[in-house]
């Protein structure tokens, strides 16, 4: 990485890394390319006399570069940065190294369609951890990798990896990591529709969490999963409470999962036979800022259910909001159940006046295909 900069007539006074960092920081928003050169120059600087003093500035420069590359959606530059900073990791503590590596990986999640790149970067990091004998960091990245496998629907890979990580983490008795590992295991088992094992993993997660302090973000994630499993057991009142707690946690931290928790809150109300409450929730003070297609989809489902209109319900689910519903396993499974319930209600109402009926006649009355 070669950087040529014109430091001007006062260059002798501005050779300190702090000056370079300030220059780069000032240019970050107005001229990211020029700012990048200053931050890269900081990382190239070698001064054996000031290793500790310069380490903090180099760390900040790494974060600034990741931020710039993320905004530019430059996945290749982020991967190259990880390779370039490996020598720097040998000069700082393992804890700080772990923090930087995890930050680089997580920042990539802000780039659309970067999941495969995140998986590849995680694999590279794990390989480097094995070479450097950094076992704790390796387990942390393997945990993150299993979550990415889950998001990319590679469930068997996710399950195999999380099983291995669980055994390794139990040996070192890292309670914080164990909470995260059991939570991901519960989510994987839920995705595989193995509800008993999903519940068992969540119970183990809570047991580990009870002995330590977990932050509000992790607590919100635990509440979210508890809500999903209560939903599966058709305990919609309890699931709503968990989703509400999760929503408050995510909203307070400005986390991107807040709209998803709100979506599940609305689903719980619909499934509990209270579609009229959906409008009140959507127009509430906290929820107003989370308008979008996923929330609109729940509102449309609630309206169709309130009207007992199977035709309108089918239109919402299969055509108007199909991606928002089909791509979410929690919503899609429940709405199939709701569709059956609506069909049953409509058929009961139509059949009541008759002693004998023809299926074709009922199909016309209910305005659905004969095969259905």
C-alpha positions, 0 to 999 in steps of 0.5 A: 500500500503506497501513499503519496501525500503533499504534507506542505511546508510545515510537514516537519511539524505535522508528522505526528500520527495525531495530526494525520488522524485529525486531518483524515477525520476532517476530510471523512465526510467531504473527501473520503478518498483523501481521508483514506490516504491519511488513515492508511498512512497512519497504519503504515507508520512504524515507530518502535519507541512509541508503540503504546502511544500510537496504538490508540490512534491506529485503532481509531484510524482502523475504525474510520477506514471501516466506516468509509469503506462501509459507506462506499459499500467497498467489500474488497477494501474491508477484506484487504484492510483485515490483511493489512492490519494483521502485523498491527495485531501483534503489537496490541492486546488480544482483547483489543484485537478481538474488539477490532476484528469483531467490529470489522465483521459486524460493520459489513452487515450494514452493506446490502447483500454482503452476507456471503462476504461476511461468511468468507471473512469469518472463515479467513479470520478463523484460519488466522486465529488457528495460526496465531493460537487465539482460541477465544477470538476463534470461538467468538468468530465461529459463533458469529459465523454460525449466525451468518449461516442461519441468516443464509439458511444454511441450517445444517452447517449452522447446527454443526458449527454451533454444536462444536462451539458449545462444547469448546465454550463450556470447557472455558466456562465463558458465561457471556459467550455461552449465552450468545451460543445457546441463543443462536442454537435456539434460533437454529432449532426453531428454523428447523422446526424442532421446537422442543430443542429450541426451548431447551437451548433457550432455557440453557441460555437463560440459566447462563444469563442468570449468573451474570449481567447481560446488556440490554441488547442481548436481553432484547434478543433473548426476549425476542426468541422467547416471544417466537417460541411462545408464539409457536405454542399459541400463547399469544398473550405471553408472546406479545409481552416478550415482543414488547420488551424486545421492541422497547430494548431495540428501540432504546438502542436504535437497533435495526431489529426494532421494526421486526419486534413491532411486526411480531407484536402486531402478529401476536395481536392478530393471532390472539383474535384482537386485530382491532388493536393493530391500528392503535399500536401502529399509531402509537408514539413509539411505533410511528417512526417504524412505518414500512412495508412489513408493518403495512402487511400486518395492518392489511392482514388485520383488516382482512381478518377483521372483515372475515374476508378470505378473498382479501386475506389471500390477496394480501398474503399471496400477492400484495405483500408476498415477500414480507410474509413468505421470507419470515418463517415466524409470520408465514407459519402463523398466517397459514394457520390464520388462513385455515381458521378464516376458511373454516369460519367462512365455510361454517357460515355458508354451510349453515343454511343448507341441508345438502350442498355442492362443493362447486356452489360453495366455491362460487359463494366463497369466491375461491377456486374449486381445488382450494 
